[in-house]
Amino acid sequence: MRILSVSDQVEPILYKPDSNKCLPRIDLILSCGDLPAEYLTYLVTIFNVPLFYIRGNHDGLYELKPPQGCVDLHGRIIVYKGVKIMGLEGSRWYNGGKFQYTEKQMARMVLKIRLKIWWYKGIDIVISHAPPRNIHDGQDICHKGFKCFRSLINRYSPDYFLHGHIHKSFKNQKERKTIIDKTGVINTFGYHVFDYIK
């Protein structure tokens, strides 16, 4: 399965009428947050594949005008073509805005979803906005990752953990990915395409 992951920045190469020809054979789109709703609506329309998303810390307008034809994955697990995908929205709390959480609040969300993970016998892909702590994250309060995401990776070993929130220009695709045990942690800033083989 070929997956297009997006976050944080509208990419001109994707926001044009023939973007599906530039990136052929996309089977699924995953959004890791901080993107305009109309951009996600456009992507799901032009590629004509499912799009699962979580909200970033700047996605407050989704409550009034959510992306059309897309599925909010926060706190849920969805199985698509045999792949179990889980979502967790938001960033670390820094100014009291929407979709900002303390470490304890996010840890409670992860705890709440553990029964679902057990029911589905594990997870294959996690999408979040914030990164795990000390993997691709920053030191300022807004861009610190969540420690509980590291625990999630250690306990369940998903194949991939995708995140946004950390804006970075990549010299090559290897800079996007860090391997933690068996899990590939990928910063999806802008866009990233990868093949997932179950």
Backbone as CSV, one residue per row, in Angstrom:
resi,resn,N_x,N_y,N_z,CA_x,CA_y,CA_z,C_x,C_y,C_z
1,MET,0.845,-1.174,0.000,0.000,0.000,0.000,0.894,1.242,0.000
2,ARG,0.609,2.161,-0.907,1.377,3.410,-0.976,0.627,4.506,-0.219
3,ILE,1.305,5.095,0.767,0.682,6.071,1.652,1.301,7.446,1.427
4,LEU,0.441,8.438,1.301,0.851,9.835,1.265,0.536,10.433,2.632
5,SER,1.561,10.925,3.321,1.341,11.585,4.607,1.642,13.069,4.443
6,VAL,0.834,13.900,5.107,0.961,15.347,4.970,0.829,16.010,6.339
7,SER,1.435,17.197,6.477,1.231,18.002,7.691,1.835,19.385,7.526
8,ASP,1.277,20.342,8.246,1.878,21.640,8.562,2.045,22.642,7.424
9,GLN,2.191,22.194,6.209,2.452,23.124,5.108,1.731,22.657,3.850
10,VAL,0.991,23.562,3.231,0.352,23.255,1.950,1.450,23.169,0.900
11,GLU,1.493,22.058,0.196,2.532,21.826,-0.803,2.004,22.134,-2.205
12,PRO,2.619,23.090,-2.921,2.146,23.435,-4.265,2.085,22.237,-5.217
13,ILE,3.033,21.302,-5.079,3.037,20.137,-5.972,1.774,19.284,-5.797
14,LEU,1.168,19.339,-4.597,-0.043,18.566,-4.337,-1.321,19.357,-4.583
15,TYR,-1.207,20.680,-4.576,-2.396,21.531,-4.648,-2.599,22.055,-6.073
16,LYS,-2.604,21.138,-7.022,-2.853,21.492,-8.414,-3.629,20.356,-9.074
17,PRO,-4.316,20.638,-10.177,-5.241,19.656,-10.766,-4.638,18.308,-11.147
18,ASP,-3.348,18.261,-11.466,-2.762,16.986,-11.899,-1.850,16.371,-10.837
19,SER,-2.062,16.733,-9.568,-1.196,16.209,-8.509,-1.277,14.688,-8.414
20,ASN,-2.428,14.124,-8.754,-2.537,12.659,-8.713,-1.679,12.009,-9.795
21,LYS,-1.310,12.755,-10.829,-0.416,12.210,-11.862,1.045,12.330,-11.436
22,CYS,1.352,13.367,-10.640,2.729,13.523,-10.131,3.067,12.436,-9.116
23,LEU,2.059,12.018,-8.342,2.240,10.969,-7.341,1.249,9.847,-7.638
24,PRO,1.578,8.977,-8.590,0.626,7.928,-8.965,0.523,6.818,-7.918
25,ARG,-0.563,6.111,-7.979,-0.781,4.897,-7.193,-0.861,5.147,-5.683
26,ILE,-1.322,6.297,-5.252,-1.535,6.541,-3.820,-2.783,5.763,-3.401
27,ASP,-2.672,5.004,-2.306,-3.791,4.189,-1.809,-4.474,4.787,-0.586
28,LEU,-3.762,5.651,0.142,-4.284,6.189,1.397,-3.549,7.486,1.719
29,ILE,-4.281,8.448,2.311,-3.664,9.699,2.758,-3.852,9.815,4.271
30,LEU,-2.775,10.168,4.969,-2.810,10.383,6.416,-2.334,11.801,6.698
31,SER,-3.152,12.575,7.412,-2.787,13.950,7.742,-2.455,14.060,9.223
32,CYS,-1.275,14.609,9.497,-0.805,14.776,10.871,-1.006,16.198,11.393
33,GLY,-1.933,16.943,10.807,-2.387,18.188,11.399,-1.794,19.476,10.881
34,ASP,-2.438,20.576,11.315,-2.078,21.952,10.975,-2.144,22.222,9.478
35,LEU,-3.221,21.781,8.870,-3.469,22.042,7.450,-4.891,22.562,7.270
36,PRO,-5.112,23.459,6.298,-6.467,23.958,6.065,-7.418,22.829,5.664
37,ALA,-8.647,22.912,6.151,-9.650,21.881,5.842,-9.863,21.754,4.340
38,GLU,-9.856,22.882,3.632,-10.106,22.825,2.179,-8.976,22.109,1.433
39,TYR,-7.772,22.156,1.981,-6.641,21.430,1.386,-6.859,19.924,1.499
40,LEU,-7.286,19.467,2.692,-7.560,18.035,2.860,-8.736,17.608,1.992
41,THR,-9.765,18.441,1.905,-10.906,18.134,1.047,-10.456,18.003,-0.400
42,TYR,-9.568,18.887,-0.829,-9.033,18.824,-2.190,-8.259,17.526,-2.414
43,LEU,-7.391,17.171,-1.461,-6.577,15.962,-1.619,-7.437,14.705,-1.721
44,VAL,-8.453,14.601,-0.854,-9.296,13.407,-0.885,-10.089,13.338,-2.192
45,THR,-10.392,14.491,-2.755,-11.141,14.542,-4.015,-10.253,14.186,-5.202
46,ILE,-9.069,14.801,-5.277,-8.204,14.609,-6.445,-7.586,13.210,-6.489
47,PHE,-7.245,12.651,-5.301,-6.643,11.318,-5.278,-7.701,10.211,-5.205
48,ASN,-8.902,10.572,-4.761,-10.021,9.618,-4.689,-9.671,8.365,-3.876
49,VAL,-9.046,8.613,-2.711,-8.720,7.539,-1.769,-9.117,8.024,-0.374
50,PRO,-9.236,7.129,0.609,-9.562,7.576,1.970,-8.489,8.504,2.544
51,LEU,-8.928,9.450,3.373,-8.010,10.340,4.067,-8.405,10.349,5.538
52,PHE,-7.480,9.915,6.398,-7.669,9.938,7.848,-6.804,11.069,8.403
53,TYR,-7.345,11.825,9.359,-6.601,12.952,9.888,-6.738,13.052,11.408
54,ILE,-5.804,13.781,11.989,-5.928,14.255,13.366,-5.687,15.763,13.307
55,ARG,-6.143,16.464,14.330,-5.993,17.910,14.356,-4.691,18.302,15.048
56,GLY,-4.054,19.330,14.493,-2.892,19.924,15.127,-3.321,21.078,16.007
57,ASN,-2.363,21.736,16.617,-2.680,22.828,17.535,-3.212,24.077,16.841
58,HIS,-3.184,24.123,15.503,-3.716,25.278,14.770,-4.971,24.923,13.966
59,ASP,-5.635,23.837,14.306,-6.790,23.376,13.526,-8.131,23.657,14.195
60,GLY,-8.228,24.759,14.924,-9.461,25.111,15.620,-10.653,25.318,14.702
61,LEU,-10.419,25.734,13.462,-11.526,25.977,12.527,-12.204,24.695,12.055
62,TYR,-11.569,23.546,12.284,-12.190,22.274,11.887,-13.532,22.064,12.576
63,GLU,-13.697,22.635,13.765,-14.957,22.452,14.481,-16.113,23.117,13.742
64,LEU,-15.835,24.245,13.067,-16.862,24.939,12.298,-16.971,24.409,10.876
65,LYS,-15.827,24.056,10.308,-15.797,23.607,8.917,-14.776,22.477,8.774
66,PRO,-15.190,21.235,9.085,-14.247,20.114,8.998,-13.949,19.744,7.541
67,PRO,-12.843,19.057,7.311,-12.542,18.585,5.961,-13.655,17.652,5.469
68,GLN,-14.090,17.853,4.250,-15.177,17.045,3.697,-14.641,15.730,3.127
69,GLY,-15.355,14.649,3.385,-14.972,13.348,2.847,-13.794,12.713,3.545
70,CYS,-13.401,13.270,4.700,-12.246,12.782,5.455,-12.721,12.261,6.813
71,VAL,-11.899,11.452,7.471,-12.282,10.829,8.735,-11.336,11.271,9.847
72,ASP,-11.917,11.828,10.923,-11.147,12.215,12.105,-10.773,10.952,12.880
73,LEU,-9.483,10.722,13.054,-8.995,9.480,13.654,-8.636,9.629,15.134
74,HIS,-8.815,10.823,15.700,-8.376,11.037,17.083,-9.055,10.061,18.049
75,GLY,-8.223,9.361,18.837,-8.726,8.438,19.852,-9.375,7.191,19.288
76,ARG,-9.127,6.922,18.027,-9.759,5.783,17.359,-8.712,4.891,16.705
77,ILE,-9.138,3.681,16.389,-8.357,2.776,15.552,-9.252,2.373,14.396
78,ILE,-8.746,2.527,13.190,-9.481,2.124,11.995,-8.617,1.109,11.257
79,VAL,-9.255,0.048,10.772,-8.546,-0.948,9.977,-8.849,-0.676,8.510
80,TYR,-7.802,-0.414,7.737,-7.951,-0.161,6.306,-7.044,-1.117,5.545
81,LYS,-7.658,-1.959,4.726,-6.927,-2.977,3.962,-6.011,-3.793,4.878
82,GLY,-6.529,-4.130,6.052,-5.796,-4.963,6.999,-4.790,-4.229,7.856
83,VAL,-4.631,-2.904,7.654,-3.664,-2.118,8.416,-4.401,-1.375,9.525
84,LYS,-3.953,-1.568,10.766,-4.580,-0.948,11.939,-3.915,0.400,12.213
85,ILE,-4.722,1.479,12.072,-4.196,2.841,12.165,-4.872,3.560,13.332
86,MET,-4.073,4.198,14.169,-4.565,4.891,15.355,-4.158,6.358,15.299
87,GLY,-4.997,7.260,15.862,-4.687,8.682,15.834,-4.765,9.366,17.183
88,LEU,-3.870,10.339,17.400,-3.850,11.165,18.613,-3.553,12.613,18.217
89,GLU,-4.494,13.504,18.478,-4.378,14.888,18.035,-3.541,15.738,18.983
90,GLY,-3.199,16.943,18.520,-2.706,18.002,19.386,-1.223,18.040,19.681
91,SER,-0.858,19.111,20.392,0.531,19.341,20.792,0.595,19.487,22.310
92,ARG,1.805,19.727,22.808,1.976,20.037,24.228,1.295,21.361,24.543
93,TRP,0.768,21.465,25.769,0.143,22.704,26.217,1.201,23.794,26.304
94,TYR,0.877,24.961,25.714,1.810,26.081,25.831,1.135,27.426,26.034
95,ASN,-0.128,27.599,25.590,-0.792,28.879,25.845,-2.296,28.736,26.086
96,GLY,-2.752,27.509,26.276,-4.156,27.286,26.586,-5.074,27.205,25.394
97,GLY,-4.524,27.152,24.187,-5.351,27.045,22.985,-5.958,25.662,22.821
98,LYS,-6.787,25.534,21.806,-7.419,24.242,21.524,-6.378,23.215,21.082
99,PHE,-6.671,21.970,21.373,-5.849,20.839,20.950,-4.419,20.934,21.482
100,GLN,-4.320,21.424,22.720,-3.055,21.433,23.451,-3.267,20.653,24.744
101,TYR,-2.312,19.792,25.063,-2.486,18.887,26.189,-1.223,18.827,27.044
102,THR,-1.428,18.671,28.340,-0.301,18.401,29.221,0.119,16.946,29.026
103,GLU,1.271,16.616,29.560,1.734,15.220,29.494,0.715,14.293,30.149
104,LYS,0.161,14.692,31.291,-0.817,13.845,31.990,-2.085,13.665,31.180
105,GLN,-2.551,14.723,30.544,-3.766,14.622,29.729,-3.553,13.663,28.554
106,MET,-2.413,13.780,27.889,-2.149,12.887,26.755,-1.947,11.456,27.242
107,ALA,-1.302,11.274,28.373,-1.116,9.927,28.921,-2.465,9.277,29.212
108,ARG,-3.431,10.075,29.684,-4.780,9.537,29.919,-5.447,9.119,28.616
109,MET,-5.231,9.891,27.549,-5.791,9.520,26.241,-5.206,8.194,25.757
110,VAL,-3.902,8.063,25.924,-3.242,6.815,25.515,-3.766,5.652,26.360
111,LEU,-3.914,5.870,27.652,-4.446,4.828,28.542,-5.862,4.425,28.122
112,LYS,-6.658,5.408,27.761,-8.044,5.157,27.371,-8.146,4.294,26.114
113,ILE,-7.184,4.421,25.223,-7.249,3.685,23.960,-6.591,2.301,24.045
114,ARG,-5.936,2.012,25.178,-5.238,0.724,25.299,-6.166,-0.481,25.160
115,LEU,-7.399,-0.376,25.656,-8.346,-1.481,25.510,-8.642,-1.750,24.038
116,LYS,-8.730,-0.680,23.244,-8.952,-0.841,21.803,-7.744,-1.500,21.145
117,ILE,-6.550,-1.101,21.575,-5.338,-1.716,21.013,-5.330,-3.213,21.328
118,TRP,-5.698,-3.567,22.559,-5.778,-4.981,22.934,-6.822,-5.699,22.069
119,TRP,-7.987,-5.072,21.878,-9.065,-5.672,21.093,-8.622,-5.952,19.652
120,TYR,-7.860,-4.999,19.089,-7.385,-5.147,17.700,-6.085,-5.943,17.608
121,LYS,-5.595,-6.402,18.752,-4.344,-7.181,18.799,-3.167,-6.374,18.250
122,GLY,-3.055,-5.137,18.715,-1.927,-4.288,18.339,-2.304,-3.218,17.332
123,ILE,-1.308,-2.421,16.975,-1.483,-1.360,15.987,-0.305,-1.380,15.022
124,ASP,-0.567,-0.960,13.794,0.477,-0.942,12.768,1.044,0.457,12.546
125,ILE,0.152,1.459,12.533,0.565,2.842,12.280,-0.124,3.748,13.288
126,VAL,0.648,4.666,13.874,0.092,5.710,14.732,0.327,7.035,14.026
127,ILE,-0.723,7.881,13.967,-0.518,9.246,13.483,-0.807,10.209,14.629
128,SER,0.060,11.203,14.772,-0.115,12.216,15.800,0.357,13.536,15.216
129,HIS,0.076,14.606,15.939,0.637,15.886,15.507,2.012,16.067,16.152
130,ALA,2.076,15.924,17.453,3.341,16.080,18.172,4.194,14.817,18.038
131,PRO,5.500,14.972,18.124,6.385,13.806,18.088,6.522,13.173,19.464
132,PRO,7.141,11.995,19.524,7.522,11.437,20.827,8.644,12.292,21.431
133,ARG,8.753,12.277,22.752,9.800,13.054,23.423,11.173,12.562,23.010
134,ASN,12.052,13.524,22.738,13.445,13.288,22.348,13.612,12.588,21.004
135,ILE,12.576,12.612,20.174,12.705,12.136,18.788,12.146,13.239,17.896
136,HIS,12.998,13.932,17.201,12.634,15.014,16.278,12.047,16.243,16.970
137,ASP,11.879,16.242,18.289,11.173,17.346,18.933,12.116,18.507,19.265
138,GLY,11.512,19.599,19.767,12.281,20.771,20.168,12.379,20.857,21.679
139,GLN,13.069,21.866,22.161,13.226,22.043,23.601,12.268,23.093,24.169
140,ASP,11.676,23.915,23.285,10.696,24.892,23.769,9.406,24.169,24.143
141,ILE,8.623,24.779,25.020,7.446,24.098,25.572,6.448,23.674,24.497
142,CYS,6.298,24.470,23.457,5.343,24.151,22.393,5.749,22.914,21.603
143,HIS,7.034,22.766,21.338,7.498,21.722,20.421,8.103,20.496,21.097
144,LYS,8.012,20.428,22.419,8.442,19.206,23.096,7.492,18.071,22.729
145,GLY,8.048,16.883,22.588,7.220,15.720,22.333,6.661,15.138,23.630
146,PHE,5.814,14.125,23.478,5.192,13.481,24.632,5.961,12.221,25.039
147,LYS,6.269,12.132,26.330,6.924,10.930,26.858,6.031,9.704,26.695
148,CYS,4.731,9.884,26.850,3.821,8.736,26.754,3.812,8.132,25.351
149,PHE,4.215,8.904,24.345,4.330,8.336,22.996,5.501,7.360,22.930
150,ARG,6.571,7.666,23.659,7.697,6.723,23.722,7.256,5.422,24.379
151,SER,6.461,5.530,25.447,5.949,4.332,26.123,5.045,3.528,25.187
152,LEU,4.240,4.240,24.406,3.364,3.580,23.435,4.183,2.791,22.419
153,ILE,5.251,3.405,21.929,6.134,2.725,20.969,6.795,1.517,21.627
154,ASN,7.303,1.698,22.837,7.991,0.601,23.527,7.064,-0.575,23.809
155,ARG,5.826,-0.280,24.142,4.890,-1.330,24.532,4.290,-2.071,23.338
156,TYR,3.948,-1.334,22.255,3.180,-1.939,21.163,3.950,-2.087,19.854
157,SER,5.110,-1.479,19.731,5.963,-1.599,18.539,5.197,-1.449,17.221
158,PRO,4.499,-0.329,17.019,3.883,-0.138,15.703,4.974,-0.075,14.635
159,ASP,4.621,-0.411,13.421,5.616,-0.340,12.342,6.032,1.105,12.081
160,TYR,5.046,2.016,12.148,5.326,3.428,11.899,4.631,4.312,12.925
161,PHE,5.291,5.398,13.276,4.720,6.462,14.096,4.947,7.740,13.304
162,LEU,3.886,8.302,12.740,3.987,9.504,11.915,3.590,10.727,12.731
163,HIS,4.322,11.811,12.586,3.985,13.042,13.290,4.265,14.234,12.391
164,GLY,3.744,15.384,12.788,4.031,16.654,12.131,4.643,17.590,13.152
165,HIS,4.197,18.874,13.118,4.483,19.875,14.149,5.908,20.420,14.122
166,ILE,6.871,19.624,13.722,8.262,20.062,13.716,8.639,20.447,12.289
167,HIS,8.737,21.744,12.041,9.006,22.252,10.693,10.493,22.124,10.392
168,LYS,10.795,21.481,9.293,12.196,21.233,8.964,12.344,21.059,7.464
169,SER,13.412,21.576,6.917,13.755,21.320,5.518,14.701,20.126,5.496
170,PHE,14.315,19.099,4.754,15.098,17.866,4.738,16.049,17.851,3.545
171,LYS,17.313,17.531,3.795,18.272,17.384,2.704,18.027,16.091,1.958
172,ASN,17.590,15.063,2.677,17.252,13.782,2.058,16.206,13.092,2.924
173,GLN,15.592,12.076,2.368,14.490,11.406,3.054,14.940,10.666,4.314
174,LYS,16.218,10.317,4.408,16.704,9.621,5.606,16.620,10.512,6.842
175,GLU,16.677,11.837,6.640,16.591,12.753,7.777,15.201,12.757,8.404
176,ARG,14.209,12.341,7.654,12.833,12.325,8.156,12.587,11.208,9.158
177,LYS,13.349,10.148,9.065,13.008,8.903,9.757,14.046,8.533,10.809
178,THR,13.555,8.165,11.989,14.391,7.634,13.061,13.816,6.280,13.459
179,ILE,14.658,5.286,13.609,14.202,3.956,13.999,14.342,3.803,15.514
180,ILE,13.241,3.457,16.168,13.239,3.156,17.603,12.804,1.702,17.742
181,ASP,13.758,0.839,18.076,13.520,-0.608,18.075,13.005,-1.014,16.700
182,LYS,11.734,-1.410,16.588,11.191,-1.839,15.293,10.309,-0.778,14.644
183,THR,10.195,0.397,15.267,9.264,1.426,14.804,9.984,2.529,14.053
184,GLY,9.497,2.838,12.859,10.001,3.973,12.098,9.226,5.223,12.475
185,VAL,9.900,6.188,13.096,9.268,7.457,13.460,9.569,8.445,12.337
186,ILE,8.500,8.961,11.694,8.663,9.802,10.508,8.042,11.174,10.735
187,ASN,8.823,12.217,10.470,8.325,13.586,10.459,7.707,13.832,9.076
188,THR,6.400,14.062,9.033,5.702,14.187,7.748,5.583,15.632,7.269
189,PHE,6.339,16.550,7.859,6.239,17.965,7.478,6.209,18.119,5.955
190,GLY,5.246,18.893,5.468,5.062,19.033,4.025,4.337,17.819,3.496
191,TYR,5.095,16.899,2.909,4.506,15.618,2.510,5.596,14.560,2.421
192,HIS,5.164,13.338,2.539,6.068,12.186,2.473,5.284,11.014,1.890
193,VAL,5.910,10.260,1.011,5.276,9.077,0.423,6.103,7.861,0.791
194,PHE,5.432,6.816,1.242,6.136,5.583,1.552,5.238,4.384,1.259
195,ASP,5.875,3.255,1.038,5.162,2.004,0.774,5.096,1.198,2.060
196,TYR,3.890,0.785,2.397,3.691,-0.033,3.589,3.335,-1.444,3.156
197,ILE,4.140,-2.398,3.580,3.885,-3.802,3.270,3.602,-4.508,4.573
198,LYS,2.414,-5.050,4.705,1.980,-5.719,5.942,2.536,-7.122,5.977
